[in-house]
Amino acid sequence: MGDHDHPTHGGDGSLESGSPTIDRLFPLDSVDWAERVMAAMADDPECGRLGEYELLEEIGRGGQGEVYKALQPRTGRVVALKRIAGIGLAPSETLRNLFAREVEALIRLSHPNVVGVYAAEVIDGHTLLVMEYVDGVPIDQWADECWSADEDALRRVLEAFACVCDGVMHAHARGVIHRDIKPGNVLVDATGTPKVLDFGIAKIIDEHHPEATVSGFLGTPGYAAPERARSGAVRTDTRSDVYSMGVLLFRMLTGREAFEGKERASSESGMRIPAPSRYRTLPRECDWIVETATREEPDRRYQTVEALRADIRALLRGDAVAAAPASATYRFKKAVSRYRYAVAGSGVVFASLVIATIVSVASAERARDALRESESNRLALELALENERSALEASHASEERALLEAARQQQISRLMRKVLGGSAQIVSARPNITVREALDRAVAEEFTDPERRSRNLDPLVEATLREAIADTYLGIGLHEQGVMHMRIAAELFRETRGIESDEYLAALNLLGSTLRAQGRLAEAETVLRETVDALRVRGASHVISLANALSSLGVSLRRQGKLDEALETYLESLALYDASQGPEGESSARLRLNIAIVLSHLGEHEEAIALLRRTLVDFERLNPEGSLDLCNGTNALGNMLWEIGEREEGEKLIRRSIELFKALYGGPAAATAWCMTTLAARLGGDGRNEEAIELGVEAMSIHDALSNHTSGAALQCRAHLAGYYRVAGRLSEAETVAGWALERELPRIAESSMLLRELGEIYVATERFEDAERVFLLAWEMLVDDLPVTVRLRESLAKRLSEFYEDNYGSTDASEHWRGIATGAVHMNQ
């Protein structure tokens, strides 16, 4: 933080007005500033209750605030509540929006090695983050226990560190930098799985509440990168996390802190971290990796956490590491180690030759035999040396590939910082700009035509960059842009890595799943079938990936009405999950939910309901604190019961699923809105129109909060709500809700047609027949695919147009025309 950012002081030590920091954090012209200051001065919550949460115990306290283990009564879920010190001061509206945006980025993180953030709340003046509760120990304590009790400690420690890298890489790919990696922010649970917590918290406090520390810098001395500690430092990037990861690795390997006493005061001192091998017998690669990760100059470190992780994995495999000094001897020895038995054999042969020659002096015949044996052994030795030369050449080739990969990683890191970091800078500079606008601008600066491949970038670099961009677009709900970039990424991975590469298959699978979620089911089916075929070739080593792809393909088939194929695909996926993970696993339970839904669609209601009841018991056993599967399963069972006439129990279960979704997400979520929409439709169909309107309004407000206006679910919700208003005779409100469609560019999907048709019915009800005809025809233009739901809508709309022309215009020709189209749609549907 530069000098101009520090608060100024009066002669008596008080803060003077006019300071930019004071004006920014304490806008004294605001009428509520006194109340906000009083709220910020509220005492720390004691164990008892805080809002709806029952505080069980304080489990942590530090410069960023306190952490409590708490119980959420609605769900019975145990969570961790982190009170962020000072943010209860509630700064200006702009900073509150920036804070909310930072938290939203954290909520989108979802990875086995990252502690999840559920929501942010302000209760009684305390700003809280609601997080996943992890019953674990700090990773330094865990590592110390490994070294004291396990002969295989080095492997376990390195494996755990590689998992930490995985979690940090996941966050970096989504534009989130940790800024405070240290042992206390990595917990290892009872299964040995490390989980990184407090992602981005330092940034929230550092940028939105910089007076939280005397220096204006919030981090952990001894673990923070030098550039983080210096005044006037450049903007922090992912390489600062690389430095902290290097210090963490030193601590895990040695059981000691890298800096002791005064040295811990600041990493700015430029002192080098000692070699880990000084304190414990370790491979020298450990020294090189730590040294490379913790170099003072960011440009000389590993440029990404992925590159650091690659060296850890190479060390575990026994391969050469990229951090090694340029040494032919090192590469030669690594290569020879792969052929140690052949080389050892040649040494034995040569020693035998010498002994045999000495002994054979007593006998010429034995000498001649020895010479013949000598020639044979010489040839064997030459062969062994040739093998060594081949190994060395392979090592050179491997090194060249590693150097190329390192260059690519540097280019990827630069572009990621430019594009994703650039979009963040745009958002920070212009708080009112949307994330989409910022990302669009940053992408446009890098790609002249984003829909076409770059002529300037290395293909693999472009593939990796586009994959990250696609993931970011998908994370904020912009599926169209995400699909475009993911398609190009998949093509480039196929060309550079091959059709059996992990990168290509992962991109292909994500593309198929995204197309499916977008409703482009035929395209999704094609992509997912290609994924399945490629994974079948890979064999047993990719059985879980194959099961996942089959499951996703089954969903696409089911939504297209291909129920028999969907059931067959689900059953194959279930068999793979059962064989690899056991029938009691979470994946198998999720497959049984999908199978129950297909059975219900096939008319096998009793079998479907019985299967789903058993599956819900499994979901509760697997995740007592609640899960997305439990929410979906409860909703599905409620709808099945409604369908067979058991409406009272069905309605109770659907309402329960809505509450479960609210508790799970802790804020607005599309899944919650979808459940409300389906229940509202059922209530409206039963004549309970006012209840349907109430649910529809709440669901629509969720879609508006998510800026998810043109998704299929949001459009269907809007169409239904307009219909409830129309049936209730509230035509002005109905037209306001549905007329919105004429102000937007709608996607050509079935839900757009439903909304426009409802607007047409409103115009008919108000006798504006020309307007009605126009929007009915617009609704017809939206029905472009041949999915079962589209065919049914096409048939229904054609019949309605036939009636419309006959009733309002007396036009027999037009009426017959549309009646003929409706008849054709009926045949197609059959």
C-alpha positions, 0 to 999 in steps of 0.5 A: 500500500503506497504512502498516500493510502495511509490515514493522516493523524492530528497532533493529538494522534486522532484521525483527521478528516479529509483522509482518502482512507477515512472518507472511503471507509467512513463516509461521514455525510452518510446518515447511518454512519454512527449506527454502523460504527456502533455495530462494528464495536459490538462485542465478539459473539459468545458461544450461545446463539448468533442469529439462527446459528447455535454457536458450539465452540470457538475453534480459531482466532487471529488477525482476520477474526474468529471462527466458531463451530456452529449448528444451523438449526434448519438443516442440522448441518454443522458449519464453520462461522468466520467473523471477519474483523472490522467489516461489520463497520459496513463501508460504502455501498460501492465497497459492500458491492465489491465485498459481495462480488469477492464472496460470490467468487469464493462460493463458486469454488468447488474442489475436494481439496478446498473448504467450501464457502456457502454464504456471507451474512451480516448478523447483529453487526457481525459480517460472517462467512458460512463455511464447510466445517472440517474436523482436521488438524493443521497440515504441519502438525499432520506432517510432523506425525507422519515423520515420527510414525511412518517409514514412508513419510516422504511419499505421504508428505509429497502426495498431500502437498500435491493435493494442496497444489490441486486445490490452489490450482482450482482457485487460480483457474477461477481468478481467486488468489489465496494471499495467506497460504500457511499451515493453519490454513490447510487442514487434513481430515481423518481420511488424510485429505488436505483442504485449503481454507480462507481463499481470498479472505486476505484480499477481502480484508486487505482491499476493503478494510486495509486499516485491519493491520498497522502496516496495511498489509495482512498476511503471515510473516515468514510465509508471505512473498517479498512483494506482498510485504513491500510498500508500493508493491505491484498487484499480487498475482498467483506467483505470490501463492507459489512462494507461500507454497514453497515455504509451506513445503519447507515446513512439511519437509523439515518440521521447522519454520523457514524463518526464526525470530527476527527473520520472521518479521518480514519476507522482505528481507531477501534472506534465502530459505535454507536447504531442507536437506540440512535438517533431514535426510532428503533427496536433493530434488527437495532442495531445488524445488523449495529454492525455485518456488521461493526465489525473491524475484517472481519472474524466476519462480515457478510461474504457476502452481501447476508447474510446482505440482508437476515437479512434485509428481516427477519427484514421486515418479523418480523422474528428473525435475525441471528445477534441477540445475543444468547438469548432464551428470544429473540427467545421466544418473536419472536415466541410468536409474531406470536401467539399474539392473542392466547396468548392474549386470554389466558390472558383475560381468566385467568383474567376473572377467578380471577374476577369470583372467587372473585364475586362467594364467595357470592354463592356456586352455582356460585362458583361451576360454576366458578370452572367448568369454571376455569377448562375449562379456565385452559385447554385453558391456557395449550393449549395456552402455548403448542402453545407457546412451539411449536412456541419456538421449531420452532424458535430453528429449524429456528435458527439451519437452519439459523446457517447452512445457515450462515456456508454455506454462509461462505464456499461459500464466501471462495470458491468464493474468492478462485476461482473467486478471484484466477483467478483475481490474476492469471490475475494480475500476468500474464497480457498476460494470458487470463481470460479463462485460469486463470478461468480454472486453478482456477476451476481445483484447487477446482474440481479434475474433474470439470465435476463430483460432488465434494465429499467434498463440501456440495451440496448446497454450491457446487450448489451456487459456480458452479452457480457463475462459470457458470455465469462467463464463460457465461459472457466471452462467454464460453458457453460450460463450462458455460453449464457444470457447470450450469447443475450440479448446477441445479441438486444440487439445485433440490436435496437440494431445491426441484423442486419448489424452486426459485434457481432450477427454476432460474438455469434451466431457465438460462441453457435453455436460454444458450443452446438456444443461443448456438444453441443446440435447442433440448436440450434447448426445453427439459429444457425450457419445464421442466421449464414451467411445474414447473412454472405452478405448482407454480401458480399466484405468478410466472406469470412473470417467467412463461411468460419469460420461455414461451418466451424463449421456443418460440424462441427455437421452432421458430429456430427449424422450429416449427412455429405453436408451437412457435406462440402458445407459444408466444401468451400464453406468451403475454397474461400473460404479458398483464394481469400482466404488461399491453399491453403497457409494454416493455415485451409485445412489445418484444413478438410482435416483436417475433410474427411478425418474426414468421408470416413472416416465415409463409408467412404472410408478410403484417400482420408481417410488419404492426405489426412490424412497430407498435411495433417499435413505442412502442420501441421508446416510451418506450426507447427514448434513444435507446434499444436492442429491437429497434436495433433488431426490426429495423433489422428484419423489414429491412430484411422482406422488403428485402424479399418482394422486397422492397430492398431500404427501407430494406437496409436503415433499416438494415444499421440503425440497424447497427449504432444503435447497434454500438451506444448502445454498444459503442464498438465491439459487436457480434450483430453488427457483425451479422447484418453486416454479414446478410446485406453482404449476401444480397448484395453479392446475388445481385452481389454487391460483393465489398460492401459485402467484405467490410462489411464482413471484418469489421464483422470478425474484431469484432469477432476477437476483441471479441475472439469469433472465434468458435461461430456459428455467427463467423464461418458463417461470415468467410464462407461468407467472403471467398465466396465473395473473391472466387466469386471475383477471389481473391482465395489467400485471400479466402483460407487464410480466410477459411483455418483457419478452418483446424487449429482449433478444430471446434464445430460440428454445421451447421456453421462449415460445411458451412465454410469447404464446402467453403474451399472445393469450393476454392480447387476445383477452384484451382484444388486441388481435393484431398484436396477438397474431404477431406474437403467436407467429413469433412463438412459432419461430422459436420452435426450431428443434425436434425434441419431444417437448418442442414437438408437443408445443408445436402441435399445441400452438398450431391447433391454437392458431387454427382456432385463433384465425377461425374465431377472430378473423373467420379465415377458413383458409388460414385455419385449415392451414394451421390445422394441417400443420397440427395434424403433421405434428401429431404424427411426428409426436407419435 
